[in-house]
Amino acid sequence: MVRSGQVLWGVIVRISRAIVSAAVMVCTAGLVTAVSAVPAADAAASVSYVALGDSYSSGLGAGSYLSSSGSCDRSTNAYPEQWAGASSPASFVSVACAGATTADVISSQVSALTAGTTLVSITIGGNDAGFSSVMETCVLSSTSSCLSAVATAEAFITTKLPASLASTMQAIRQHAPNARIVLLGYPDLYDLSKSSTCIGLSTSDRIALNAGADALDSALSAAVQGRQNTVFADVRGQFAGHEICDSGSWLHSVDLLAISSSYHPTASGQILGYEPVFSRNT
């Protein structure tokens, strides 16, 4: 009887110790989680963020434009405003402007950067390559004219744009030596798998326009190579299934009554397309 009681008591002690140990592990895990959350919150609060670039960063096509932005068409739905609203950085300013080229960024946007800037986003290059006029040509003219216009833009992208992008990235780094720089790309415009049932441009036009966008993204990707704390953020995968010809497109199709918004992201394109990609690369 005595030995049985001792065995039983030993079992009870071991079970009690196991329960206490498990409770300690749970509490410790909770403490680690809580402690881990504090640096994350502190990190967000210490970010000084500046958005640069063209209409894809200003939010042209996304509606809800800030009256203070004038012809730059900065939207509250643009990915920089959306990210800043969700992340609450220490400071945020967007000087992105519809129609901006690399020369515009250097001459009138990088002045918004300082040595204290820790995060920079930018979309650029499309206007340098003349894609706005290319798209108008494809919409209003023949397929042969469209293909010729795209070919001219691709030649510019290959031969002249790399130097302009290099100068732009260098200017950003000089003005913001400590910042993480996120250079975002452009989406493919059309879901070619659905082109046969999609009204509007010919499939040849659409193939050419997508190829032009891909060429531009290749140049942007190359522009960040070898640059410290600088990344290219490719949005094409995020937009897959939400291109023109898809039922849930995040891009404006051709609108002759609002031609400037054509081929630009909608509010959903900014919020569900661009912002998550930018967020993953900050």
GIGI-V683475 format. One record per backbone hydrogen bond with DSSP energy under -1.0 kcal/mol. NH is the residue of the N-H (numbers start at 1). CO is the residue of the C=O. If there is no record, write none. Layout:
nh->{NH & NH}
co->{CO & CO}
//
This chain:
nh->{5 & 6 & 7 & 8 & 9 & 10 & 11 & 12 & 13 & 14 & 15 & 16 & 17 & 18 & 19 & 20 & 21 & 22 & 23 & 24 & 25 & 26 & 27 & 28 & 29 & 30 & 31 & 32 & 33 & 34 & 35 & 36 & 37 & 38 & 39 & 40 & 41 & 42 & 43 & 44 & 45 & 47 & 49 & 50 & 51 & 52 & 54 & 57 & 58 & 59 & 60 & 62 & 66 & 69 & 70 & 72 & 73 & 75 & 76 & 78 & 82 & 83 & 84 & 85 & 86 & 87 & 88 & 90 & 91 & 93 & 95 & 97 & 98 & 100 & 105 & 106 & 107 & 108 & 109 & 110 & 112 & 113 & 117 & 118 & 119 & 120 & 121 & 122 & 129 & 131 & 134 & 135 & 136 & 137 & 138 & 139 & 140 & 141 & 146 & 147 & 148 & 149 & 150 & 151 & 152 & 153 & 154 & 155 & 156 & 157 & 158 & 159 & 160 & 161 & 164 & 165 & 166 & 167 & 168 & 169 & 170 & 171 & 172 & 173 & 174 & 175 & 176 & 179 & 180 & 181 & 182 & 183 & 184 & 185 & 191 & 192 & 194 & 195 & 197 & 198 & 206 & 207 & 208 & 209 & 210 & 211 & 212 & 213 & 214 & 215 & 216 & 217 & 218 & 219 & 220 & 221 & 222 & 223 & 227 & 230 & 231 & 233 & 239 & 242 & 244 & 246 & 249 & 250 & 252 & 258 & 261 & 263 & 264 & 266 & 270 & 271 & 272 & 274 & 275 & 278 & 279 & 280 & 281}
co->{1 & 2 & 3 & 4 & 5 & 6 & 7 & 8 & 9 & 10 & 11 & 12 & 13 & 14 & 15 & 16 & 17 & 18 & 19 & 20 & 21 & 22 & 23 & 24 & 25 & 26 & 27 & 28 & 29 & 30 & 31 & 32 & 33 & 34 & 35 & 36 & 37 & 38 & 39 & 40 & 41 & 44 & 91 & 119 & 93 & 121 & 123 & 54 & 54 & 55 & 55 & 59 & 74 & 66 & 67 & 69 & 70 & 58 & 64 & 75 & 78 & 79 & 80 & 81 & 82 & 83 & 84 & 47 & 47 & 49 & 51 & 53 & 72 & 97 & 101 & 102 & 103 & 104 & 105 & 105 & 109 & 110 & 114 & 48 & 48 & 180 & 50 & 182 & 125 & 126 & 130 & 131 & 132 & 133 & 134 & 135 & 136 & 137 & 142 & 143 & 144 & 145 & 146 & 147 & 148 & 149 & 150 & 151 & 152 & 153 & 154 & 155 & 156 & 156 & 160 & 161 & 162 & 163 & 164 & 165 & 166 & 167 & 168 & 169 & 170 & 171 & 172 & 176 & 118 & 229 & 120 & 231 & 122 & 233 & 244 & 190 & 191 & 192 & 194 & 195 & 202 & 203 & 204 & 205 & 206 & 207 & 208 & 209 & 210 & 211 & 212 & 213 & 214 & 215 & 216 & 217 & 218 & 219 & 224 & 227 & 181 & 183 & 235 & 239 & 189 & 243 & 246 & 242 & 264 & 255 & 258 & 252 & 261 & 250 & 266 & 267 & 268 & 269 & 270 & 274 & 275 & 276 & 278}
//
